[in-house]
Amino acid sequence: MFALILAGGLGSRLGLGEKPLVTIKGVPMIRYVIEAFTSAGFEIVVVLSRKTPYTHNWCRAHAIPHYTAGGRGYVEDIAEAVEALGIEGPLFTSVADIPCLEEDIIGTLHALYFKSGRDALSCWIPKDMAEKYGSRVAYTEIIDGVEACPAGINIICGNLIDCPQDEIRVLLADPRLAYNINTREALEFVTGIMHSRLNRDEGPCRS
């Protein structure tokens, strides 16, 4: 099963260059997301655009599978990559700026998706949790009675990419998904968490 990691945006809100390559403990944040999916057994492809030439060079230098889309938008680039790669079954899509993502979260979402029998799955986190850890929230919906925002990780069905997909919406109150690095405050918070917990058995970002 494929996992498309979207890394084609400018990252202008953070203001530190191409966001996927912003380092945390000396490691580009996209590397954490890649390793989470590969550890969970998924075949990753990084979806780039012409706006991210340095990320393209990094992927090429590290033999990371990648595809350069037209940069027309997040959803549009996913659709383009799915069609270009010929993906027909279910696949994960993920942003590149959730460096505390770990394989157990991916496994939980994968299991819930197949249990649901739906076409797609979207993952949400409580809005107050996201804001607590420095993330800037732009969009919310009420999920299971809680004001929530997208976590940036989803499952869709490739052969239905041009159609509305019946989805299950999953609310996970997991702080690791709240560390969406779209502000310097969030970056400083995660850097501090990783510094203090990197060598613990429970993983770099668990709370």
C-alpha positions in Angstrom: 0.0 0.0 0.0 1.3 3.4 -1.0 1.7 6.5 1.3 2.0 9.8 -0.6 3.8 12.4 1.5 2.9 15.9 0.3 5.9 18.2 0.3 5.3 20.7 -2.5 4.3 23.8 -0.5 6.3 26.9 0.1 6.0 26.8 3.9 5.8 30.6 3.9 4.1 30.8 7.4 7.1 29.2 9.1 9.5 31.5 7.2 12.5 29.1 7.3 12.8 28.0 3.7 11.4 24.8 2.4 9.5 23.4 5.4 10.1 19.7 4.8 13.9 20.3 5.2 13.6 22.3 8.4 15.6 20.3 10.9 14.7 19.0 14.3 17.6 17.5 16.2 19.6 17.7 13.0 17.1 15.7 11.0 14.8 17.1 8.3 11.3 16.9 9.5 10.2 15.0 6.4 12.6 12.2 7.4 10.5 11.5 10.5 7.3 11.1 8.5 9.0 8.9 5.9 10.4 6.6 8.6 7.1 6.3 10.3 5.4 5.0 7.1 8.3 2.8 6.1 8.5 1.3 9.6 4.7 0.6 9.3 5.4 -1.3 6.1 4.1 1.2 3.5 5.7 2.2 0.2 6.3 5.9 0.3 6.4 8.4 -2.5 7.2 12.1 -1.8 5.0 14.4 -3.9 6.9 17.6 -4.7 6.3 20.7 -6.9 8.6 23.1 -8.6 8.3 25.3 -5.5 10.5 22.8 -3.6 13.7 22.3 -5.6 15.9 21.7 -2.5 13.5 19.0 -1.2 13.7 17.5 -4.7 17.5 17.4 -4.5 17.4 15.9 -1.0 15.0 13.1 -2.1 17.2 12.4 -5.1 20.4 12.4 -3.0 18.9 10.0 -0.5 17.2 7.7 -3.1 13.7 8.6 -1.8 11.0 7.8 -4.3 9.4 11.1 -5.5 7.1 12.6 -8.0 7.0 16.3 -9.1 3.4 17.4 -9.5 2.1 20.7 -11.1 1.8 22.5 -7.8 -1.8 23.5 -8.5 -2.9 22.7 -4.9 -2.9 20.0 -2.2 -5.8 18.0 -3.5 -4.9 18.5 -7.1 -1.4 17.3 -6.6 -2.6 14.2 -4.9 -5.0 13.4 -7.8 -2.2 14.0 -10.3 0.2 11.7 -8.4 -2.4 9.0 -8.0 -3.1 9.0 -11.7 0.6 9.2 -12.7 1.6 6.3 -10.4 -1.4 4.2 -11.4 -2.6 3.6 -7.9 -6.0 2.0 -7.9 -6.4 0.7 -4.3 -6.4 2.5 -1.0 -3.5 4.7 -0.1 -2.4 7.0 2.7 -1.8 10.7 2.1 0.1 12.8 4.7 1.6 16.2 5.1 5.3 16.3 5.7 5.2 18.5 8.8 4.0 16.1 11.5 7.4 14.8 12.7 6.0 13.1 15.8 3.9 10.7 13.6 4.8 7.1 14.5 3.9 3.7 13.2 1.4 2.8 15.9 -0.8 5.8 14.8 -0.6 4.7 11.2 -1.5 1.1 12.2 -4.5 2.3 14.2 -5.8 4.4 11.3 -5.2 1.5 8.8 -7.1 -0.9 11.0 -10.0 1.5 11.5 -10.2 2.1 7.8 -10.6 -1.5 6.8 -12.9 -2.2 9.7 -15.2 0.6 8.5 -15.7 -0.7 5.0 -15.8 2.9 3.8 -14.0 4.4 0.7 -11.9 6.8 2.7 -10.8 7.9 6.2 -9.9 11.4 7.5 -8.1 11.9 10.8 -8.9 14.8 13.1 -7.5 16.2 16.4 -9.3 18.4 19.0 -8.8 22.1 18.2 -7.8 23.0 21.7 -5.1 20.3 21.7 -3.6 21.6 18.4 -3.5 25.2 19.8 -2.0 24.1 23.1 1.1 22.8 21.3 1.5 25.9 19.1 -0.2 24.9 15.9 -2.2 27.5 14.0 -5.7 26.2 13.2 -7.3 27.4 10.0 -10.3 25.1 9.7 -12.5 23.1 12.1 -15.6 20.9 12.1 -17.5 19.2 14.9 -16.4 15.5 15.1 -18.0 13.3 17.7 -19.2 16.4 19.5 -15.8 18.0 19.6 -14.5 21.0 17.7 -11.6 19.5 15.7 -9.2 20.2 13.0 -7.6 18.0 10.3 -4.5 16.1 11.4 -3.1 16.0 7.9 -3.2 12.2 7.4 -5.9 10.5 5.4 -6.7 7.3 3.5 -8.4 7.5 0.1 -9.2 5.1 -2.7 -7.1 5.6 -5.8 -9.7 4.3 -8.3 -12.2 6.8 -6.9 -9.9 9.8 -7.0 -12.2 11.8 -9.3 -15.4 10.9 -7.3 -16.9 11.8 -3.9 -15.7 9.2 -1.4 -17.7 8.0 1.5 -15.4 8.5 4.5 -15.2 7.7 8.1 -14.0 10.6 10.2 -11.7 9.6 13.1 -11.0 11.8 16.1 -7.7 11.0 17.8 -6.7 13.0 20.9 -3.1 12.1 20.5 -0.6 14.9 21.2 1.8 13.5 18.6 -0.6 14.6 15.9 -1.0 18.0 17.4 2.7 18.9 16.6 1.9 20.2 13.2 4.9 22.5 12.5 3.3 25.6 10.9 4.6 28.1 13.5 8.0 28.7 15.1 6.3 28.2 18.4 5.3 24.7 17.4 8.9 24.1 16.1 10.4 25.2 19.4 8.0 23.1 21.3 8.7 19.9 19.4 12.5 20.5 19.4 12.3 20.7 23.2 10.2 17.6 23.5 12.6 15.6 21.3 15.6 16.9 23.2 14.2 15.7 26.5 12.7 12.4 25.3 14.8 11.2 22.3 16.4 8.3 24.2 13.3 7.1 26.1 11.7 3.8 25.1 8.3 5.5 24.6 9.4 7.4 21.5 10.5 11.0 20.8 7.2 12.8 21.1 4.9 10.9 23.4 3.3 12.8 26.2 
